[in-house]
Amino acid sequence: MIVQDVINHLHDLAPLTYAEDFDNVGLLVGDKNQSVSGILVTLDTLEAVVDEAIDNKCNLIVSFHPIIFKGLKKITGKTYVERVVIKAIQNNIAIFSIHTALDNAMEGVNSIICDQLELKNKNILIPQSGTIKKLQTYVPKANAEELRQALFNAGAGMLGNYESCSFNVDGEGTYLGNEDSNPTIGKKGQLHTENETAISVTYKKHLESRILKSLFEAHPYEEVAYEILTLENQNQHIGMGMIGELENEMNVKDCLLFIKDKMNTECVRHSKLLHTSIKKIAVLGGSGSFAINAAKASGADLLVTADLKYHDFFSAEQDIILADIGHYESEQFTKSFLVDYLSKKITNFAIILSKTNTNPVKYL
């Protein structure tokens, strides 16, 4: 197994295509073609984590947060980031980060929080737009079924809980090939009219290269006519945050204590307690102040997130309760989830869970 094989498994879980633009995900250090001797999974890649990888003979670190976030102009060992990069390179250790790709995944960070809080009826809080594309192509009617099936097999035509979705219109196509053409049907230099079917399918944007490969392989024409559009439809399976419901309503103070216990945090900073009971809870792992308005609009009684500033708590107004449980605490179960996921995909050697506590925030 090489590094790229592991990346492919992670991409199946959380395609990097859906990471936020500001982020720095993917292979940050190392060679994608390097053979893998062992995998260490961590939330943050610190020097102690690289040492742990060395001790466990792991030459691939799968990290949630990217160690390189901003551009490096020098690598002299002056900062912890530079020291990590130097040590990793010296020991031939590759570093891969999944970060907001996993934040935006349906079975990612926020789903993990929902499961930890035993929430039901989970839905994306802020669906991502621009992630659904539409392909329309034109094919001889006799070849339409074969082409449709090829596109479906490549992942096109998935719509929510439905598959093999397409729209088809029969009509006439015309073309006239020049002297350099080699038409499959008709003759060059002669105008040809063919009974064709216009096929329209939607697909997730990370599948585009696969969809187009299938289109070109299955289409009989020398020159394939097709159109691609990016749709503004919201993707209900990709996006930031989640919202879910408790099995039974809880008293607000009991709910906050429940969250504190389930999320294994020493401190819950919260806004004014507005409600006597809590049923609907929105969650967003990591820094989540930008989700306050979305949580309000969703009708959530409570938003669980992290890194709220003083004035963020004012924005709760009389609409919602805000609970800040800490950045590390909101994401701490992610690495165990990744270990479980990779262990099911890769069975020929152990996937090691880092024992290093990388939380930089301490409490008295």
Phi, psi and omega in degrees: 000137177250169182305318182299327178297318178293318178301320180298319177297317180292326179293328176296323179285314186215088181304132182296342178305330186263007174293154180291152184299329184283348190276170177228082183257170178104198180281113185264329180220137172109180185252124182295341181264004180289138175293143183263127178261337180182154183236128175248130182250131184217165175276320180226145177262101176252173179302320180296328179290319177297319177299321179296320178296318178299314181298327183263009179057039176259127179250015172223124174253123173260112186245139176292302179279144176281130177290328176257110182250314175257162182297140176260121178268336178220149173231086185244356181088012182287324181249166180296328179295312180297321181293321178296314181298315180299312182296321180296315180294317181299332183252015178054043179254124178274148179233125179239136178240139183248332174024246190288347171297320179282330173301320185272354182282145180300323180255033185260214188305313186284331173294323178298317179297315179302316180295321179297325180268005177060041180273145180250169175054053184287137175218153177296135181280313180236087181299144180276137177258165179075015182253356178251132180240160181234130176249131170236132180221166185232129188219148174308139185306325181293338182255002188298313183296318179298317180292317178304313182296322178297318179293319177298317181296334180275354177112359178283161175082014175271126182221099182061240181269013183242153176227171182057039180270131176204164173234134189228133179228128178273144179193195180245132175251145179234150174199155179224112182276144178275189185294337181268359183279163177218071187296139177291321179236134182092185182234144178294145181083359179235133177294129182239139174245129184231137172290115185236162173242128173273120182250128176242131176221150173257160179201159176284138192298334181289349180265003190303313182297322179293319180297313182293324177300316179294322179300310183292327181285325186267342183281135184281340186285152174295314176248121183267122176272124179205159179228142177235130178238143171264123183269148177269001177305137178285139179269110185286358181246001180222130178157175184274139174074166176215161175227139181209182183232144171289150177303316178226148177302147178234146170304140188302317180290322177296324180295316179296322177291325176297316178296317180300318181289310184294327181266005173051051180243148181274351186207134172239111175272130184220161177276185182303137180280105187269324188253157175274338180219158182236132177234310186257124185235131172260145180226147172208111181293144181079204183289117189230022181298330181293347183265001185300312182295322178295321178295321176298312183297332181282349181084017180292144175278335188210141173244123176258120182203205183208169174061033177284136178270169183310309185285342176298324182294330176295327185289352173296328182050230181249021189255331189204157173259132178256133179234117179260113184258359181102141185296305180302315183298326182287339184243003190296334182275356183297318185292325176294321177299316180294322177298315179298317181297310182292328180295328178284331181273327184238108188253357186271351170203162187287141171262121190262131176275123180298136178266358181283123175278111186263009181293118180278351183263128180243154181235145174274000000 
